Amino acid sequence: PAPTPDSLLAAETPTPSAEAPRLAVPLAEEPGLPVAEEPIGECADAALATIEDLAGVDERIYARVTCEGSSGWLPAEMLYGPVQLPAGDELLLGERAVIGFNQRGIYLSVQIVDIQGPSGGADVIAGECAYDSLSGEPASATVEGVGYTRDSRGAVVDVFYRVSCAAPSGEVVSGWISQRRAAGG
């Protein structure tokens, strides 16, 4: 039987998947190869990758990266970063991490968002790292994870660290802090 307009429309209409598609960046065996044609592996979009080597081919820079157990080459412009601190690293949070006007402190957010101060309560503030602004002695923290925010086009615009630190009360608290505030102490 000849297809009807309704059956053609049904064939062209994608059925929704229960899972969101996994965005991945394909890796090539050699720098300069068309990556999508012969991938030897892939990295999930926004995965942390270690740059192992750089090479120039036809006025373009390529990076050999390792991520999620895969290793291969991709155009360097596909990389965002650098993420300065991997999970497990210790860092010192100093004056650069301090926010707030009347209640100055090193405040961590519940979600991956930049906060301006201690307002918003437990819905916004995950905790405060112990920091003596008079002495300027940095607060020690441990990186537990890395996250990011994207703009409306999907490009990564900011890197965040999930850190744990001692609160003024002595208990351990954890939350998110932007790389801009965390870097440089």
Biotite code that builds the C-alpha atoms (Angstrom):
import biotite.structure as struc

atoms = struc.array([
    struc.Atom([0.000, 0.000, 0.000], chain_id="A", res_id=1, res_name="PRO", atom_name="CA", element="C"),
    struc.Atom([1.041, 3.565, -0.697], chain_id="A", res_id=2, res_name="ALA", atom_name="CA", element="C"),
    struc.Atom([2.066, 5.616, 2.349], chain_id="A", res_id=3, res_name="PRO", atom_name="CA", element="C"),
    struc.Atom([-0.544, 8.067, 3.585], chain_id="A", res_id=4, res_name="THR", atom_name="CA", element="C"),
    struc.Atom([0.328, 11.627, 4.676], chain_id="A", res_id=5, res_name="PRO", atom_name="CA", element="C"),
    struc.Atom([-0.305, 10.570, 8.305], chain_id="A", res_id=6, res_name="ASP", atom_name="CA", element="C"),
    struc.Atom([2.135, 7.627, 8.103], chain_id="A", res_id=7, res_name="SER", atom_name="CA", element="C"),
    struc.Atom([4.798, 9.863, 6.511], chain_id="A", res_id=8, res_name="LEU", atom_name="CA", element="C"),
    struc.Atom([4.373, 12.386, 9.313], chain_id="A", res_id=9, res_name="LEU", atom_name="CA", element="C"),
    struc.Atom([4.664, 9.619, 11.909], chain_id="A", res_id=10, res_name="ALA", atom_name="CA", element="C"),
    struc.Atom([7.855, 8.304, 10.280], chain_id="A", res_id=11, res_name="ALA", atom_name="CA", element="C"),
    struc.Atom([9.443, 11.778, 10.307], chain_id="A", res_id=12, res_name="GLU", atom_name="CA", element="C"),
    struc.Atom([8.448, 12.575, 13.889], chain_id="A", res_id=13, res_name="THR", atom_name="CA", element="C"),
    struc.Atom([11.121, 11.343, 16.302], chain_id="A", res_id=14, res_name="PRO", atom_name="CA", element="C"),
    struc.Atom([9.875, 9.461, 19.317], chain_id="A", res_id=15, res_name="THR", atom_name="CA", element="C"),
    struc.Atom([11.057, 10.982, 22.590], chain_id="A", res_id=16, res_name="PRO", atom_name="CA", element="C"),
    struc.Atom([13.686, 9.010, 24.433], chain_id="A", res_id=17, res_name="SER", atom_name="CA", element="C"),
    struc.Atom([13.473, 8.344, 28.150], chain_id="A", res_id=18, res_name="ALA", atom_name="CA", element="C"),
    struc.Atom([17.136, 9.377, 28.438], chain_id="A", res_id=19, res_name="GLU", atom_name="CA", element="C"),
    struc.Atom([18.654, 12.635, 27.305], chain_id="A", res_id=20, res_name="ALA", atom_name="CA", element="C"),
    struc.Atom([21.266, 12.076, 24.594], chain_id="A", res_id=21, res_name="PRO", atom_name="CA", element="C"),
    struc.Atom([24.829, 11.900, 25.889], chain_id="A", res_id=22, res_name="ARG", atom_name="CA", element="C"),
    struc.Atom([26.871, 14.639, 24.310], chain_id="A", res_id=23, res_name="LEU", atom_name="CA", element="C"),
    struc.Atom([30.344, 13.395, 23.450], chain_id="A", res_id=24, res_name="ALA", atom_name="CA", element="C"),
    struc.Atom([33.491, 14.726, 21.834], chain_id="A", res_id=25, res_name="VAL", atom_name="CA", element="C"),
    struc.Atom([35.118, 12.184, 19.468], chain_id="A", res_id=26, res_name="PRO", atom_name="CA", element="C"),
    struc.Atom([38.878, 11.601, 19.596], chain_id="A", res_id=27, res_name="LEU", atom_name="CA", element="C"),
    struc.Atom([41.148, 10.927, 16.593], chain_id="A", res_id=28, res_name="ALA", atom_name="CA", element="C"),
    struc.Atom([44.212, 8.673, 16.439], chain_id="A", res_id=29, res_name="GLU", atom_name="CA", element="C"),
    struc.Atom([46.463, 11.400, 14.988], chain_id="A", res_id=30, res_name="GLU", atom_name="CA", element="C"),
    struc.Atom([46.366, 15.225, 15.058], chain_id="A", res_id=31, res_name="PRO", atom_name="CA", element="C"),
    struc.Atom([44.801, 16.705, 11.948], chain_id="A", res_id=32, res_name="GLY", atom_name="CA", element="C"),
    struc.Atom([42.605, 13.722, 11.082], chain_id="A", res_id=33, res_name="LEU", atom_name="CA", element="C"),
    struc.Atom([38.909, 14.483, 10.676], chain_id="A", res_id=34, res_name="PRO", atom_name="CA", element="C"),
    struc.Atom([37.823, 13.517, 14.177], chain_id="A", res_id=35, res_name="VAL", atom_name="CA", element="C"),
    struc.Atom([34.246, 12.541, 13.358], chain_id="A", res_id=36, res_name="ALA", atom_name="CA", element="C"),
    struc.Atom([35.237, 10.168, 10.524], chain_id="A", res_id=37, res_name="GLU", atom_name="CA", element="C"),
    struc.Atom([37.448, 7.736, 12.443], chain_id="A", res_id=38, res_name="GLU", atom_name="CA", element="C"),
    struc.Atom([37.039, 8.212, 16.211], chain_id="A", res_id=39, res_name="PRO", atom_name="CA", element="C"),
    struc.Atom([39.162, 5.975, 18.433], chain_id="A", res_id=40, res_name="ILE", atom_name="CA", element="C"),
    struc.Atom([37.353, 7.065, 21.583], chain_id="A", res_id=41, res_name="GLY", atom_name="CA", element="C"),
    struc.Atom([35.332, 9.880, 23.069], chain_id="A", res_id=42, res_name="GLU", atom_name="CA", element="C"),
    struc.Atom([35.061, 12.155, 26.066], chain_id="A", res_id=43, res_name="CYS", atom_name="CA", element="C"),
    struc.Atom([31.740, 13.195, 27.522], chain_id="A", res_id=44, res_name="ALA", atom_name="CA", element="C"),
    struc.Atom([30.979, 16.855, 26.962], chain_id="A", res_id=45, res_name="ASP", atom_name="CA", element="C"),
    struc.Atom([32.435, 18.907, 29.841], chain_id="A", res_id=46, res_name="ALA", atom_name="CA", element="C"),
    struc.Atom([34.419, 15.935, 31.199], chain_id="A", res_id=47, res_name="ALA", atom_name="CA", element="C"),
    struc.Atom([37.712, 16.718, 32.862], chain_id="A", res_id=48, res_name="LEU", atom_name="CA", element="C"),
    struc.Atom([40.568, 15.888, 30.507], chain_id="A", res_id=49, res_name="ALA", atom_name="CA", element="C"),
    struc.Atom([44.328, 15.870, 30.950], chain_id="A", res_id=50, res_name="THR", atom_name="CA", element="C"),
    struc.Atom([46.277, 17.450, 28.108], chain_id="A", res_id=51, res_name="ILE", atom_name="CA", element="C"),
    struc.Atom([49.125, 15.050, 27.288], chain_id="A", res_id=52, res_name="GLU", atom_name="CA", element="C"),
    struc.Atom([50.604, 16.792, 24.224], chain_id="A", res_id=53, res_name="ASP", atom_name="CA", element="C"),
    struc.Atom([50.030, 19.567, 21.695], chain_id="A", res_id=54, res_name="LEU", atom_name="CA", element="C"),
    struc.Atom([50.702, 19.569, 17.939], chain_id="A", res_id=55, res_name="ALA", atom_name="CA", element="C"),
    struc.Atom([50.233, 22.031, 15.096], chain_id="A", res_id=56, res_name="GLY", atom_name="CA", element="C"),
    struc.Atom([48.845, 20.818, 11.774], chain_id="A", res_id=57, res_name="VAL", atom_name="CA", element="C"),
    struc.Atom([47.963, 23.179, 8.919], chain_id="A", res_id=58, res_name="ASP", atom_name="CA", element="C"),
    struc.Atom([47.901, 26.288, 11.162], chain_id="A", res_id=59, res_name="GLU", atom_name="CA", element="C"),
    struc.Atom([45.607, 24.598, 13.678], chain_id="A", res_id=60, res_name="ARG", atom_name="CA", element="C"),
    struc.Atom([46.493, 23.418, 17.182], chain_id="A", res_id=61, res_name="ILE", atom_name="CA", element="C"),
    struc.Atom([45.501, 19.927, 18.329], chain_id="A", res_id=62, res_name="TYR", atom_name="CA", element="C"),
    struc.Atom([45.623, 18.487, 21.844], chain_id="A", res_id=63, res_name="ALA", atom_name="CA", element="C"),
    struc.Atom([46.162, 14.850, 22.796], chain_id="A", res_id=64, res_name="ARG", atom_name="CA", element="C"),
    struc.Atom([43.926, 14.340, 25.819], chain_id="A", res_id=65, res_name="VAL", atom_name="CA", element="C"),
    struc.Atom([43.085, 11.571, 28.248], chain_id="A", res_id=66, res_name="THR", atom_name="CA", element="C"),
    struc.Atom([39.646, 11.451, 29.815], chain_id="A", res_id=67, res_name="CYS", atom_name="CA", element="C"),
    struc.Atom([37.345, 8.769, 31.153], chain_id="A", res_id=68, res_name="GLU", atom_name="CA", element="C"),
    struc.Atom([39.816, 6.049, 30.104], chain_id="A", res_id=69, res_name="GLY", atom_name="CA", element="C"),
    struc.Atom([40.089, 7.236, 26.488], chain_id="A", res_id=70, res_name="SER", atom_name="CA", element="C"),
    struc.Atom([43.023, 8.958, 24.839], chain_id="A", res_id=71, res_name="SER", atom_name="CA", element="C"),
    struc.Atom([43.219, 10.708, 21.484], chain_id="A", res_id=72, res_name="GLY", atom_name="CA", element="C"),
    struc.Atom([43.529, 13.975, 19.569], chain_id="A", res_id=73, res_name="TRP", atom_name="CA", element="C"),
    struc.Atom([41.009, 16.771, 19.137], chain_id="A", res_id=74, res_name="LEU", atom_name="CA", element="C"),
    struc.Atom([41.154, 20.406, 17.972], chain_id="A", res_id=75, res_name="PRO", atom_name="CA", element="C"),
    struc.Atom([42.397, 22.512, 20.907], chain_id="A", res_id=76, res_name="ALA", atom_name="CA", element="C"),
    struc.Atom([39.553, 25.016, 20.477], chain_id="A", res_id=77, res_name="GLU", atom_name="CA", element="C"),
    struc.Atom([37.189, 22.300, 21.715], chain_id="A", res_id=78, res_name="MET", atom_name="CA", element="C"),
    struc.Atom([38.788, 22.537, 25.168], chain_id="A", res_id=79, res_name="LEU", atom_name="CA", element="C"),
    struc.Atom([37.538, 24.868, 27.892], chain_id="A", res_id=80, res_name="TYR", atom_name="CA", element="C"),
    struc.Atom([39.595, 25.658, 30.898], chain_id="A", res_id=81, res_name="GLY", atom_name="CA", element="C"),
    struc.Atom([41.898, 25.162, 32.392], chain_id="A", res_id=82, res_name="PRO", atom_name="CA", element="C"),
    struc.Atom([40.333, 23.673, 35.453], chain_id="A", res_id=83, res_name="VAL", atom_name="CA", element="C"),
    struc.Atom([43.044, 24.526, 37.898], chain_id="A", res_id=84, res_name="GLN", atom_name="CA", element="C"),
    struc.Atom([42.258, 21.984, 40.629], chain_id="A", res_id=85, res_name="LEU", atom_name="CA", element="C"),
    struc.Atom([41.173, 18.363, 40.216], chain_id="A", res_id=86, res_name="PRO", atom_name="CA", element="C"),
    struc.Atom([39.113, 16.509, 42.819], chain_id="A", res_id=87, res_name="ALA", atom_name="CA", element="C"),
    struc.Atom([41.199, 15.544, 45.826], chain_id="A", res_id=88, res_name="GLY", atom_name="CA", element="C"),
    struc.Atom([43.468, 18.608, 45.730], chain_id="A", res_id=89, res_name="ASP", atom_name="CA", element="C"),
    struc.Atom([43.862, 20.806, 48.781], chain_id="A", res_id=90, res_name="GLU", atom_name="CA", element="C"),
    struc.Atom([43.509, 24.549, 48.363], chain_id="A", res_id=91, res_name="LEU", atom_name="CA", element="C"),
    struc.Atom([43.773, 27.618, 50.540], chain_id="A", res_id=92, res_name="LEU", atom_name="CA", element="C"),
    struc.Atom([40.856, 30.056, 50.407], chain_id="A", res_id=93, res_name="LEU", atom_name="CA", element="C"),
    struc.Atom([41.944, 33.584, 51.198], chain_id="A", res_id=94, res_name="GLY", atom_name="CA", element="C"),
    struc.Atom([40.747, 37.162, 50.740], chain_id="A", res_id=95, res_name="GLU", atom_name="CA", element="C"),
    struc.Atom([39.805, 36.572, 47.097], chain_id="A", res_id=96, res_name="ARG", atom_name="CA", element="C"),
    struc.Atom([37.169, 34.043, 48.253], chain_id="A", res_id=97, res_name="ALA", atom_name="CA", element="C"),
    struc.Atom([35.599, 36.425, 50.796], chain_id="A", res_id=98, res_name="VAL", atom_name="CA", element="C"),
    struc.Atom([32.229, 37.932, 49.879], chain_id="A", res_id=99, res_name="ILE", atom_name="CA", element="C"),
    struc.Atom([29.627, 40.031, 51.630], chain_id="A", res_id=100, res_name="GLY", atom_name="CA", element="C"),
    struc.Atom([29.621, 43.552, 53.046], chain_id="A", res_id=101, res_name="PHE", atom_name="CA", element="C"),
    struc.Atom([28.305, 43.586, 56.607], chain_id="A", res_id=102, res_name="ASN", atom_name="CA", element="C"),
    struc.Atom([28.850, 39.853, 57.144], chain_id="A", res_id=103, res_name="GLN", atom_name="CA", element="C"),
    struc.Atom([32.097, 39.129, 55.311], chain_id="A", res_id=104, res_name="ARG", atom_name="CA", element="C"),
    struc.Atom([33.092, 35.481, 54.991], chain_id="A", res_id=105, res_name="GLY", atom_name="CA", element="C"),
    struc.Atom([33.884, 32.580, 52.699], chain_id="A", res_id=106, res_name="ILE", atom_name="CA", element="C"),
    struc.Atom([30.378, 31.357, 51.887], chain_id="A", res_id=107, res_name="TYR", atom_name="CA", element="C"),
    struc.Atom([29.671, 28.242, 49.822], chain_id="A", res_id=108, res_name="LEU", atom_name="CA", element="C"),
    struc.Atom([26.540, 27.884, 47.720], chain_id="A", res_id=109, res_name="SER", atom_name="CA", element="C"),
    struc.Atom([24.106, 24.958, 47.660], chain_id="A", res_id=110, res_name="VAL", atom_name="CA", element="C"),
    struc.Atom([23.977, 24.936, 43.848], chain_id="A", res_id=111, res_name="GLN", atom_name="CA", element="C"),
    struc.Atom([26.433, 25.737, 41.075], chain_id="A", res_id=112, res_name="ILE", atom_name="CA", element="C"),
    struc.Atom([25.753, 29.483, 41.102], chain_id="A", res_id=113, res_name="VAL", atom_name="CA", element="C"),
    struc.Atom([27.837, 32.467, 42.085], chain_id="A", res_id=114, res_name="ASP", atom_name="CA", element="C"),
    struc.Atom([26.562, 34.139, 45.245], chain_id="A", res_id=115, res_name="ILE", atom_name="CA", element="C"),
    struc.Atom([27.181, 37.681, 46.430], chain_id="A", res_id=116, res_name="GLN", atom_name="CA", element="C"),
    struc.Atom([26.901, 37.262, 50.186], chain_id="A", res_id=117, res_name="GLY", atom_name="CA", element="C"),
    struc.Atom([25.372, 35.322, 53.059], chain_id="A", res_id=118, res_name="PRO", atom_name="CA", element="C"),
    struc.Atom([21.730, 36.202, 52.343], chain_id="A", res_id=119, res_name="SER", atom_name="CA", element="C"),
    struc.Atom([19.221, 33.592, 51.254], chain_id="A", res_id=120, res_name="GLY", atom_name="CA", element="C"),
    struc.Atom([19.521, 31.157, 54.144], chain_id="A", res_id=121, res_name="GLY", atom_name="CA", element="C"),
    struc.Atom([19.929, 27.403, 53.820], chain_id="A", res_id=122, res_name="ALA", atom_name="CA", element="C"),
    struc.Atom([18.261, 27.392, 50.388], chain_id="A", res_id=123, res_name="ASP", atom_name="CA", element="C"),
    struc.Atom([21.233, 29.329, 48.987], chain_id="A", res_id=124, res_name="VAL", atom_name="CA", element="C"),
    struc.Atom([24.114, 29.026, 51.459], chain_id="A", res_id=125, res_name="ILE", atom_name="CA", element="C"),
    struc.Atom([25.559, 25.545, 52.071], chain_id="A", res_id=126, res_name="ALA", atom_name="CA", element="C"),
    struc.Atom([27.951, 26.756, 54.736], chain_id="A", res_id=127, res_name="GLY", atom_name="CA", element="C"),
    struc.Atom([30.779, 29.071, 55.663], chain_id="A", res_id=128, res_name="GLU", atom_name="CA", element="C"),
    struc.Atom([34.481, 28.196, 55.851], chain_id="A", res_id=129, res_name="CYS", atom_name="CA", element="C"),
    struc.Atom([36.289, 29.369, 59.008], chain_id="A", res_id=130, res_name="ALA", atom_name="CA", element="C"),
    struc.Atom([38.323, 32.430, 58.027], chain_id="A", res_id=131, res_name="TYR", atom_name="CA", element="C"),
    struc.Atom([39.871, 35.118, 60.213], chain_id="A", res_id=132, res_name="ASP", atom_name="CA", element="C"),
    struc.Atom([39.729, 38.306, 58.141], chain_id="A", res_id=133, res_name="SER", atom_name="CA", element="C"),
    struc.Atom([41.835, 40.170, 60.730], chain_id="A", res_id=134, res_name="LEU", atom_name="CA", element="C"),
    struc.Atom([44.833, 37.845, 60.396], chain_id="A", res_id=135, res_name="SER", atom_name="CA", element="C"),
    struc.Atom([44.185, 37.054, 56.734], chain_id="A", res_id=136, res_name="GLY", atom_name="CA", element="C"),
    struc.Atom([45.188, 33.425, 57.386], chain_id="A", res_id=137, res_name="GLU", atom_name="CA", element="C"),
    struc.Atom([43.721, 31.343, 54.523], chain_id="A", res_id=138, res_name="PRO", atom_name="CA", element="C"),
    struc.Atom([41.132, 28.645, 55.186], chain_id="A", res_id=139, res_name="ALA", atom_name="CA", element="C"),
    struc.Atom([42.092, 25.123, 54.107], chain_id="A", res_id=140, res_name="SER", atom_name="CA", element="C"),
    struc.Atom([39.632, 23.271, 51.857], chain_id="A", res_id=141, res_name="ALA", atom_name="CA", element="C"),
    struc.Atom([39.518, 20.048, 49.841], chain_id="A", res_id=142, res_name="THR", atom_name="CA", element="C"),
    struc.Atom([38.169, 19.876, 46.282], chain_id="A", res_id=143, res_name="VAL", atom_name="CA", element="C"),
    struc.Atom([35.461, 17.191, 46.125], chain_id="A", res_id=144, res_name="GLU", atom_name="CA", element="C"),
    struc.Atom([34.296, 17.758, 42.570], chain_id="A", res_id=145, res_name="GLY", atom_name="CA", element="C"),
    struc.Atom([34.155, 20.100, 39.610], chain_id="A", res_id=146, res_name="VAL", atom_name="CA", element="C"),
    struc.Atom([31.086, 21.574, 37.909], chain_id="A", res_id=147, res_name="GLY", atom_name="CA", element="C"),
    struc.Atom([30.332, 24.287, 35.399], chain_id="A", res_id=148, res_name="TYR", atom_name="CA", element="C"),
    struc.Atom([27.685, 26.664, 34.125], chain_id="A", res_id=149, res_name="THR", atom_name="CA", element="C"),
    struc.Atom([26.713, 27.184, 30.486], chain_id="A", res_id=150, res_name="ARG", atom_name="CA", element="C"),
    struc.Atom([25.335, 30.114, 28.554], chain_id="A", res_id=151, res_name="ASP", atom_name="CA", element="C"),
    struc.Atom([22.167, 29.952, 26.429], chain_id="A", res_id=152, res_name="SER", atom_name="CA", element="C"),
    struc.Atom([24.168, 28.528, 23.481], chain_id="A", res_id=153, res_name="ARG", atom_name="CA", element="C"),
    struc.Atom([25.512, 25.684, 25.636], chain_id="A", res_id=154, res_name="GLY", atom_name="CA", element="C"),
    struc.Atom([29.073, 26.991, 25.940], chain_id="A", res_id=155, res_name="ALA", atom_name="CA", element="C"),
    struc.Atom([30.796, 26.535, 29.315], chain_id="A", res_id=156, res_name="VAL", atom_name="CA", element="C"),
    struc.Atom([31.163, 29.980, 30.904], chain_id="A", res_id=157, res_name="VAL", atom_name="CA", element="C"),
    struc.Atom([32.354, 29.306, 34.442], chain_id="A", res_id=158, res_name="ASP", atom_name="CA", element="C"),
    struc.Atom([33.998, 26.523, 36.427], chain_id="A", res_id=159, res_name="VAL", atom_name="CA", element="C"),
    struc.Atom([32.961, 25.732, 40.011], chain_id="A", res_id=160, res_name="PHE", atom_name="CA", element="C"),
    struc.Atom([34.518, 23.539, 42.682], chain_id="A", res_id=161, res_name="TYR", atom_name="CA", element="C"),
    struc.Atom([32.618, 21.564, 45.280], chain_id="A", res_id=162, res_name="ARG", atom_name="CA", element="C"),
    struc.Atom([34.800, 21.958, 48.364], chain_id="A", res_id=163, res_name="VAL", atom_name="CA", element="C"),
    struc.Atom([34.698, 20.884, 51.979], chain_id="A", res_id=164, res_name="SER", atom_name="CA", element="C"),
    struc.Atom([36.170, 22.957, 54.797], chain_id="A", res_id=165, res_name="CYS", atom_name="CA", element="C"),
    struc.Atom([35.924, 23.529, 58.530], chain_id="A", res_id=166, res_name="ALA", atom_name="CA", element="C"),
    struc.Atom([33.115, 25.893, 59.523], chain_id="A", res_id=167, res_name="ALA", atom_name="CA", element="C"),
    struc.Atom([33.576, 28.470, 62.311], chain_id="A", res_id=168, res_name="PRO", atom_name="CA", element="C"),
    struc.Atom([31.792, 25.950, 64.596], chain_id="A", res_id=169, res_name="SER", atom_name="CA", element="C"),
    struc.Atom([34.384, 23.273, 63.769], chain_id="A", res_id=170, res_name="GLY", atom_name="CA", element="C"),
    struc.Atom([32.020, 21.021, 61.804], chain_id="A", res_id=171, res_name="GLU", atom_name="CA", element="C"),
    struc.Atom([32.867, 20.155, 58.190], chain_id="A", res_id=172, res_name="VAL", atom_name="CA", element="C"),
    struc.Atom([30.710, 21.869, 55.562], chain_id="A", res_id=173, res_name="VAL", atom_name="CA", element="C"),
    struc.Atom([30.702, 21.490, 51.788], chain_id="A", res_id=174, res_name="SER", atom_name="CA", element="C"),
    struc.Atom([29.325, 23.518, 48.921], chain_id="A", res_id=175, res_name="GLY", atom_name="CA", element="C"),
    struc.Atom([30.175, 25.219, 45.626], chain_id="A", res_id=176, res_name="TRP", atom_name="CA", element="C"),
    struc.Atom([32.559, 28.109, 44.982], chain_id="A", res_id=177, res_name="ILE", atom_name="CA", element="C"),
    struc.Atom([33.490, 29.609, 41.607], chain_id="A", res_id=178, res_name="SER", atom_name="CA", element="C"),
    struc.Atom([36.999, 29.083, 40.274], chain_id="A", res_id=179, res_name="GLN", atom_name="CA", element="C"),
    struc.Atom([37.369, 32.882, 40.108], chain_id="A", res_id=180, res_name="ARG", atom_name="CA", element="C"),
    struc.Atom([36.886, 33.120, 43.887], chain_id="A", res_id=181, res_name="ARG", atom_name="CA", element="C"),
    struc.Atom([38.815, 29.955, 44.765], chain_id="A", res_id=182, res_name="ALA", atom_name="CA", element="C"),
    struc.Atom([41.916, 30.473, 42.637], chain_id="A", res_id=183, res_name="ALA", atom_name="CA", element="C"),
    struc.Atom([44.835, 32.411, 43.964], chain_id="A", res_id=184, res_name="GLY", atom_name="CA", element="C"),
    struc.Atom([43.844, 32.277, 47.640], chain_id="A", res_id=185, res_name="GLY", atom_name="CA", element="C"),
])
